């Protein structure tokens, strides 16, 4: 009798874990969709408020390659004659 109860408990546990895995999968898919929509709206709002297109700070951020605040560095070389 104990083996039958144990088998039924195991079957219910397996069904419960399967249902929870499906629910977690659906939740992950919904989170990915919501994050994508939020990122898209962030880009749209950024363009509408000139975050990316017209401000000086935006241009300085895009054109810098590390160091400085938008200034371009010019490297000069000197040669000496011996």
Backbone atoms as SQL, in Angstrom:
CREATE TABLE atoms (id INTEGER PRIMARY KEY, chain TEXT, resi INTEGER, resn TEXT, atom TEXT, x REAL, y REAL, z REAL);
INSERT INTO atoms VALUES
  (1, 'A', 1, 'UNK', 'N', 0.813, -1.190, 0.000),
  (2, 'A', 1, 'UNK', 'CA', 0.000, 0.000, 0.000),
  (3, 'A', 1, 'UNK', 'C', 0.857, 1.255, 0.000),
  (4, 'A', 2, 'UNK', 'N', 1.961, 1.239, 0.748),
  (5, 'A', 2, 'UNK', 'CA', 2.851, 2.389, 0.832),
  (6, 'A', 2, 'UNK', 'C', 3.512, 2.688, -0.502),
  (7, 'A', 3, 'UNK', 'N', 3.771, 1.649, -1.296),
  (8, 'A', 3, 'UNK', 'CA', 4.410, 1.856, -2.596),
  (9, 'A', 3, 'UNK', 'C', 3.457, 2.556, -3.556),
  (10, 'A', 4, 'UNK', 'N', 2.166, 2.247, -3.464),
  (11, 'A', 4, 'UNK', 'CA', 1.186, 2.871, -4.343),
  (12, 'A', 4, 'UNK', 'C', 1.057, 4.356, -4.006),
  (13, 'A', 5, 'UNK', 'N', 1.005, 4.698, -2.728),
  (14, 'A', 5, 'UNK', 'CA', 0.914, 6.093, -2.302),
  (15, 'A', 5, 'UNK', 'C', 2.158, 6.848, -2.733),
  (16, 'A', 6, 'UNK', 'N', 3.311, 6.261, -2.575),
  (17, 'A', 6, 'UNK', 'CA', 4.566, 6.889, -2.970),
  (18, 'A', 6, 'UNK', 'C', 4.593, 7.133, -4.480),
  (19, 'A', 7, 'UNK', 'N', 4.086, 6.192, -5.245),
  (20, 'A', 7, 'UNK', 'CA', 4.047, 6.339, -6.706),
  (21, 'A', 7, 'UNK', 'C', 3.099, 7.465, -7.109),
  (22, 'A', 8, 'UNK', 'N', 1.962, 7.567, -6.455),
  (23, 'A', 8, 'UNK', 'CA', 1.004, 8.625, -6.765),
  (24, 'A', 8, 'UNK', 'C', 1.578, 9.989, -6.381),
  (25, 'A', 9, 'UNK', 'N', 2.232, 10.069, -5.228),
  (26, 'A', 9, 'UNK', 'CA', 2.868, 11.322, -4.811),
  (27, 'A', 9, 'UNK', 'C', 3.937, 11.753, -5.814),
  (28, 'A', 10, 'UNK', 'N', 4.712, 10.800, -6.273),
  (29, 'A', 10, 'UNK', 'CA', 5.750, 11.099, -7.253),
  (30, 'A', 10, 'UNK', 'C', 5.152, 11.599, -8.563),
  (31, 'A', 11, 'UNK', 'N', 4.041, 11.005, -8.981),
  (32, 'A', 11, 'UNK', 'CA', 3.377, 11.430, -10.214),
  (33, 'A', 11, 'UNK', 'C', 2.846, 12.855, -10.066),
  (34, 'A', 12, 'UNK', 'N', 2.230, 13.169, -8.910),
  (35, 'A', 12, 'UNK', 'CA', 1.728, 14.522, -8.680),
  (36, 'A', 12, 'UNK', 'C', 2.866, 15.540, -8.617),
  (37, 'A', 13, 'UNK', 'N', 3.975, 15.154, -7.972),
  (38, 'A', 13, 'UNK', 'CA', 5.143, 16.033, -7.909),
  (39, 'A', 13, 'UNK', 'C', 5.675, 16.339, -9.305),
  (40, 'A', 14, 'UNK', 'N', 5.714, 15.312, -10.145),
  (41, 'A', 14, 'UNK', 'CA', 6.205, 15.495, -11.515),
  (42, 'A', 14, 'UNK', 'C', 5.285, 16.405, -12.314),
  (43, 'A', 15, 'UNK', 'N', 3.989, 16.211, -12.167),
  (44, 'A', 15, 'UNK', 'CA', 3.033, 17.071, -12.872),
  (45, 'A', 15, 'UNK', 'C', 3.162, 18.513, -12.379),
  (46, 'A', 16, 'UNK', 'N', 3.310, 18.711, -11.083),
  (47, 'A', 16, 'UNK', 'CA', 3.473, 20.052, -10.522),
  (48, 'A', 16, 'UNK', 'C', 4.734, 20.736, -11.032),
  (49, 'A', 17, 'UNK', 'N', 5.834, 20.005, -11.081),
  (50, 'A', 17, 'UNK', 'CA', 7.084, 20.577, -11.582),
  (51, 'A', 17, 'UNK', 'C', 6.987, 20.930, -13.061),
  (52, 'A', 18, 'UNK', 'N', 6.274, 20.106, -13.817),
  (53, 'A', 18, 'UNK', 'CA', 6.091, 20.382, -15.244),
  (54, 'A', 18, 'UNK', 'C', 5.268, 21.647, -15.448),
  (55, 'A', 19, 'UNK', 'N', 4.187, 21.789, -14.685),
  (56, 'A', 19, 'UNK', 'CA', 3.357, 22.992, -14.786),
  (57, 'A', 19, 'UNK', 'C', 4.166, 24.229, -14.406),
  (58, 'A', 20, 'UNK', 'N', 4.956, 24.142, -13.349),
  (59, 'A', 20, 'UNK', 'CA', 5.776, 25.289, -12.931),
  (60, 'A', 20, 'UNK', 'C', 6.827, 25.630, -13.983),
  (61, 'A', 21, 'UNK', 'N', 7.396, 24.644, -14.649),
  (62, 'A', 21, 'UNK', 'CA', 8.371, 24.906, -15.707),
  (63, 'A', 21, 'UNK', 'C', 7.718, 25.646, -16.880),
  (64, 'A', 22, 'UNK', 'N', 6.494, 25.249, -17.215),
  (65, 'A', 22, 'UNK', 'CA', 5.765, 25.923, -18.294),
  (66, 'A', 22, 'UNK', 'C', 5.463, 27.363, -17.897),
  (67, 'A', 23, 'UNK', 'N', 5.027, 27.573, -16.663),
  (68, 'A', 23, 'UNK', 'CA', 4.715, 28.928, -16.190),
  (69, 'A', 23, 'UNK', 'C', 5.972, 29.791, -16.193),
  (70, 'A', 24, 'UNK', 'N', 7.110, 29.248, -15.746),
  (71, 'A', 24, 'UNK', 'CA', 8.360, 30.009, -15.770),
  (72, 'A', 24, 'UNK', 'C', 8.778, 30.343, -17.201),
  (73, 'A', 25, 'UNK', 'N', 8.571, 29.415, -18.114),
  (74, 'A', 25, 'UNK', 'CA', 8.892, 29.677, -19.519),
  (75, 'A', 25, 'UNK', 'C', 8.042, 30.790, -20.098),
  (76, 'A', 26, 'UNK', 'N', 6.742, 30.769, -19.799),
  (77, 'A', 26, 'UNK', 'CA', 5.851, 31.830, -20.277),
  (78, 'A', 26, 'UNK', 'C', 6.253, 33.163, -19.657),
  (79, 'A', 27, 'UNK', 'N', 6.597, 33.156, -18.386),
  (80, 'A', 27, 'UNK', 'CA', 7.046, 34.385, -17.725),
  (81, 'A', 27, 'UNK', 'C', 8.315, 34.937, -18.358),
  (82, 'A', 28, 'UNK', 'N', 9.254, 34.059, -18.703),
  (83, 'A', 28, 'UNK', 'CA', 10.487, 34.506, -19.357),
  (84, 'A', 28, 'UNK', 'C', 10.220, 35.113, -20.723),
  (85, 'A', 29, 'UNK', 'N', 9.319, 34.499, -21.467),
  (86, 'A', 29, 'UNK', 'CA', 8.965, 35.029, -22.795),
  (87, 'A', 29, 'UNK', 'C', 8.302, 36.398, -22.654),
  (88, 'A', 30, 'UNK', 'N', 7.378, 36.532, -21.703),
  (89, 'A', 30, 'UNK', 'CA', 6.710, 37.817, -21.489),
  (90, 'A', 30, 'UNK', 'C', 7.706, 38.896, -21.058),
  (91, 'A', 31, 'UNK', 'N', 8.645, 38.545, -20.193),
  (92, 'A', 31, 'UNK', 'CA', 9.659, 39.514, -19.768),
  (93, 'A', 31, 'UNK', 'C', 10.514, 39.964, -20.945),
  (94, 'A', 32, 'UNK', 'N', 10.886, 39.044, -21.834),
  (95, 'A', 32, 'UNK', 'CA', 11.679, 39.421, -23.003),
  (96, 'A', 32, 'UNK', 'C', 10.909, 40.361, -23.914),
  (97, 'A', 33, 'UNK', 'N', 9.631, 40.083, -24.112),
  (98, 'A', 33, 'UNK', 'CA', 8.801, 40.954, -24.959),
  (99, 'A', 33, 'UNK', 'C', 8.660, 42.330, -24.326),
  (100, 'A', 34, 'UNK', 'N', 8.399, 42.389, -23.027),
  (101, 'A', 34, 'UNK', 'CA', 8.235, 43.672, -22.346),
  (102, 'A', 34, 'UNK', 'C', 9.543, 44.459, -22.369),
  (103, 'A', 35, 'UNK', 'N', 10.675, 43.804, -22.137),
  (104, 'A', 35, 'UNK', 'CA', 11.966, 44.497, -22.195),
  (105, 'A', 35, 'UNK', 'C', 12.238, 45.049, -23.591),
  (106, 'A', 36, 'UNK', 'N', 11.858, 44.311, -24.621),
  (107, 'A', 36, 'UNK', 'CA', 12.034, 44.800, -25.983),
  (108, 'A', 36, 'UNK', 'C', 11.183, 46.021, -26.262),
  (109, 'A', 37, 'UNK', 'N', 9.941, 46.007, -25.790),
  (110, 'A', 37, 'UNK', 'CA', 9.049, 47.155, -25.986),
  (111, 'A', 37, 'UNK', 'C', 9.582, 48.368, -25.235),
  (112, 'A', 38, 'UNK', 'N', 10.048, 48.174, -24.015),
  (113, 'A', 38, 'UNK', 'CA', 10.588, 49.284, -23.232),
  (114, 'A', 38, 'UNK', 'C', 11.830, 49.862, -23.904),
  (115, 'A', 39, 'UNK', 'N', 12.708, 49.028, -24.421),
  (116, 'A', 39, 'UNK', 'CA', 13.901, 49.520, -25.110),
  (117, 'A', 39, 'UNK', 'C', 13.524, 50.301, -26.363),
  (118, 'A', 40, 'UNK', 'N', 12.554, 49.804, -27.106),
  (119, 'A', 40, 'UNK', 'CA', 12.104, 50.493, -28.314),
  (120, 'A', 40, 'UNK', 'C', 11.524, 51.862, -27.967),
  (121, 'A', 41, 'UNK', 'N', 10.682, 51.917, -26.946),
  (122, 'A', 41, 'UNK', 'CA', 10.100, 53.192, -26.530),
  (123, 'A', 41, 'UNK', 'C', 11.171, 54.149, -26.010),
  (124, 'A', 42, 'UNK', 'N', 12.187, 53.625, -25.357),
  (125, 'A', 42, 'UNK', 'CA', 13.294, 54.460, -24.891),
  (126, 'A', 42, 'UNK', 'C', 14.016, 55.112, -26.064),
  (127, 'A', 43, 'UNK', 'N', 14.216, 54.375, -27.134),
  (128, 'A', 43, 'UNK', 'CA', 14.858, 54.928, -28.322),
  (129, 'A', 43, 'UNK', 'C', 13.979, 55.996, -28.957),
  (130, 'A', 44, 'UNK', 'N', 12.674, 55.739, -29.058),
  (131, 'A', 44, 'UNK', 'CA', 11.746, 56.714, -29.647),
  (132, 'A', 44, 'UNK', 'C', 11.735, 58.000, -28.826),
  (133, 'A', 45, 'UNK', 'N', 11.629, 57.887, -27.510),
  (134, 'A', 45, 'UNK', 'CA', 11.623, 59.071, -26.656),
  (135, 'A', 45, 'UNK', 'C', 12.955, 59.799, -26.760),
  (136, 'A', 46, 'UNK', 'N', 14.043, 59.061, -26.867),
  (137, 'A', 46, 'UNK', 'CA', 15.349, 59.689, -27.013),
  (138, 'A', 46, 'UNK', 'C', 15.448, 60.509, -28.280),
  (139, 'A', 47, 'UNK', 'N', 14.917, 60.019, -29.375),
  (140, 'A', 47, 'UNK', 'CA', 14.934, 60.782, -30.617),
  (141, 'A', 47, 'UNK', 'C', 14.005, 61.989, -30.534),
  (142, 'A', 48, 'UNK', 'N', 12.841, 61.825, -29.933),
  (143, 'A', 48, 'UNK', 'CA', 11.900, 62.931, -29.847),
  (144, 'A', 48, 'UNK', 'C', 12.410, 64.057, -28.948),
  (145, 'A', 49, 'UNK', 'N', 13.213, 63.734, -27.960),
  (146, 'A', 49, 'UNK', 'CA', 13.755, 64.747, -27.058),
  (147, 'A', 49, 'UNK', 'C', 15.163, 65.155, -27.454),
  (148, 'A', 50, 'UNK', 'N', 15.593, 64.782, -28.639),
  (149, 'A', 50, 'UNK', 'CA', 16.917, 65.121, -29.168),
  (150, 'A', 50, 'UNK', 'C', 18.040, 64.635, -28.274),
  (151, 'A', 51, 'UNK', 'N', 17.844, 63.544, -27.632),
  (152, 'A', 51, 'UNK', 'CA', 18.901, 62.960, -26.822),
  (153, 'A', 51, 'UNK', 'C', 20.011, 62.438, -27.729),
  (154, 'A', 52, 'UNK', 'N', 19.643, 61.932, -28.894),
  (155, 'A', 52, 'UNK', 'CA', 20.624, 61.346, -29.796),
  (156, 'A', 52, 'UNK', 'C', 20.980, 62.267, -30.957),
  (157, 'A', 53, 'UNK', 'N', 20.128, 63.236, -31.296),
  (158, 'A', 53, 'UNK', 'CA', 20.338, 63.932, -32.552),
  (159, 'A', 53, 'UNK', 'C', 20.895, 65.334, -32.422),
  (160, 'A', 54, 'UNK', 'N', 20.450, 66.167, -31.468),
  (161, 'A', 54, 'UNK', 'CA', 20.798, 67.564, -31.547),
  (162, 'A', 54, 'UNK', 'C', 21.632, 68.131, -30.422),
  (163, 'A', 55, 'UNK', 'N', 21.741, 67.503, -29.321),
  (164, 'A', 55, 'UNK', 'CA', 22.429, 68.128, -28.201),
  (165, 'A', 55, 'UNK', 'C', 23.937, 68.004, -28.354),
  (166, 'A', 56, 'UNK', 'N', 24.633, 68.949, -27.756),
  (167, 'A', 56, 'UNK', 'CA', 26.098, 68.928, -27.817),
  (168, 'A', 56, 'UNK', 'C', 26.649, 67.731, -27.064),
  (169, 'A', 57, 'UNK', 'N', 26.034, 67.423, -25.927),
  (170, 'A', 57, 'UNK', 'CA', 26.526, 66.278, -25.156),
  (171, 'A', 57, 'UNK', 'C', 26.404, 64.985, -25.949),
  (172, 'A', 58, 'UNK', 'N', 25.314, 64.825, -26.670),
  (173, 'A', 58, 'UNK', 'CA', 25.119, 63.605, -27.456),
  (174, 'A', 58, 'UNK', 'C', 26.175, 63.473, -28.531),
  (175, 'A', 59, 'UNK', 'N', 26.503, 64.600, -29.185),
  (176, 'A', 59, 'UNK', 'CA', 27.533, 64.539, -30.223),
  (177, 'A', 59, 'UNK', 'C', 28.898, 64.254, -29.624),
  (178, 'A', 60, 'UNK', 'N', 29.167, 64.838, -28.467),
  (179, 'A', 60, 'UNK', 'CA', 30.468, 64.625, -27.844),
  (180, 'A', 60, 'UNK', 'C', 30.631, 63.172, -27.433),
  (181, 'A', 61, 'UNK', 'N', 29.549, 62.574, -26.973),
  (182, 'A', 61, 'UNK', 'CA', 29.642, 61.176, -26.564),
  (183, 'A', 61, 'UNK', 'C', 29.880, 60.255, -27.750),
  (184, 'A', 62, 'UNK', 'N', 29.258, 60.577, -28.876),
  (185, 'A', 62, 'UNK', 'CA', 29.368, 59.679, -30.015),
  (186, 'A', 62, 'UNK', 'C', 30.736, 59.750, -30.667),
  (187, 'A', 63, 'UNK', 'N', 31.358, 60.930, -30.664),
  (188, 'A', 63, 'UNK', 'CA', 32.586, 61.104, -31.422),
  (189, 'A', 63, 'UNK', 'C', 33.850, 60.873, -30.621),
  (190, 'A', 64, 'UNK', 'N', 33.742, 60.703, -29.335),
  (191, 'A', 64, 'UNK', 'CA', 34.957, 60.494, -28.554),
  (192, 'A', 64, 'UNK', 'C', 35.374, 59.049, -28.655),
  (193, 'A', 65, 'UNK', 'N', 36.652, 58.859, -28.699),
  (194, 'A', 65, 'UNK', 'CA', 37.173, 57.497, -28.741),
  (195, 'A', 65, 'UNK', 'C', 37.955, 57.210, -27.481),
  (196, 'A', 66, 'UNK', 'N', 37.571, 57.853, -26.410),
  (197, 'A', 66, 'UNK', 'CA', 38.236, 57.630, -25.136),
  (198, 'A', 66, 'UNK', 'C', 39.081, 58.833, -24.765),
  (199, 'A', 67, 'UNK', 'N', 38.782, 59.436, -23.639),
  (200, 'A', 67, 'UNK', 'CA', 39.543, 60.585, -23.181),
  (201, 'A', 67, 'UNK', 'C', 39.066, 61.856, -23.831),
  (202, 'A', 68, 'UNK', 'N', 39.062, 62.930, -23.064),
  (203, 'A', 68, 'UNK', 'CA', 38.667, 64.216, -23.614),
  (204, 'A', 68, 'UNK', 'C', 37.164, 64.350, -23.668),
  (205, 'A', 69, 'UNK', 'N', 36.715, 65.578, -23.893),
  (206, 'A', 69, 'UNK', 'CA', 35.289, 65.843, -23.983),
  (207, 'A', 69, 'UNK', 'C', 34.949, 66.287, -25.385),
  (208, 'A', 70, 'UNK', 'N', 35.085, 65.433, -26.339),
  (209, 'A', 70, 'UNK', 'CA', 34.731, 65.766, -27.700),
  (210, 'A', 70, 'UNK', 'C', 35.868, 66.377, -28.491),
  (211, 'A', 71, 'UNK', 'N', 37.006, 66.604, -27.864),
  (212, 'A', 71, 'UNK', 'CA', 38.135, 67.179, -28.587),
  (213, 'A', 71, 'UNK', 'C', 38.847, 66.085, -29.366),
  (214, 'A', 72, 'UNK', 'N', 39.243, 66.428, -30.539),
  (215, 'A', 72, 'UNK', 'CA', 40.002, 65.463, -31.327),
  (216, 'A', 72, 'UNK', 'C', 41.470, 65.643, -31.048),
  (217, 'A', 73, 'UNK', 'N', 42.168, 64.564, -30.956),
  (218, 'A', 73, 'UNK', 'CA', 43.604, 64.627, -30.695),
  (219, 'A', 73, 'UNK', 'C', 44.353, 64.514, -32.008),
  (220, 'A', 74, 'UNK', 'N', 45.318, 65.398, -32.172),
  (221, 'A', 74, 'UNK', 'CA', 46.162, 65.365, -33.368),
  (222, 'A', 74, 'UNK', 'C', 47.548, 64.943, -32.934),
  (223, 'A', 75, 'UNK', 'N', 48.032, 63.898, -33.523),
  (224, 'A', 75, 'UNK', 'CA', 49.354, 63.412, -33.185),
  (225, 'A', 75, 'UNK', 'C', 50.343, 63.950, -34.220),
  (226, 'A', 76, 'UNK', 'N', 51.406, 64.530, -33.739),
  (227, 'A', 76, 'UNK', 'CA', 52.435, 65.030, -34.655),
  (228, 'A', 76, 'UNK', 'C', 53.720, 64.286, -34.383),
  (229, 'A', 77, 'UNK', 'N', 54.477, 64.093, -35.403),
  (230, 'A', 77, 'UNK', 'CA', 55.767, 63.440, -35.264),
  (231, 'A', 77, 'UNK', 'C', 56.854, 64.426, -35.684),
  (232, 'A', 78, 'UNK', 'N', 57.954, 64.366, -34.983),
  (233, 'A', 78, 'UNK', 'CA', 59.077, 65.226, -35.337),
  (234, 'A', 78, 'UNK', 'C', 60.236, 64.360, -35.769),
  (235, 'A', 79, 'UNK', 'N', 60.959, 64.825, -36.716),
  (236, 'A', 79, 'UNK', 'CA', 62.151, 64.110, -37.174),
  (237, 'A', 79, 'UNK', 'C', 63.340, 65.011, -36.979),
  (238, 'A', 80, 'UNK', 'N', 64.402, 64.412, -36.620),
  (239, 'A', 80, 'UNK', 'CA', 65.632, 65.194, -36.438),
  (240, 'A', 80, 'UNK', 'C', 66.685, 64.663, -37.391),
  (241, 'A', 81, 'UNK', 'N', 67.491, 65.573, -37.862),
  (242, 'A', 81, 'UNK', 'CA', 68.583, 65.173, -38.750),
  (243, 'A', 81, 'UNK', 'C', 69.860, 65.111, -37.959),
  (244, 'A', 82, 'UNK', 'N', 70.622, 64.097, -38.190),
  (245, 'A', 82, 'UNK', 'CA', 71.863, 63.907, -37.452),
  (246, 'A', 82, 'UNK', 'C', 73.037, 64.304, -38.326);
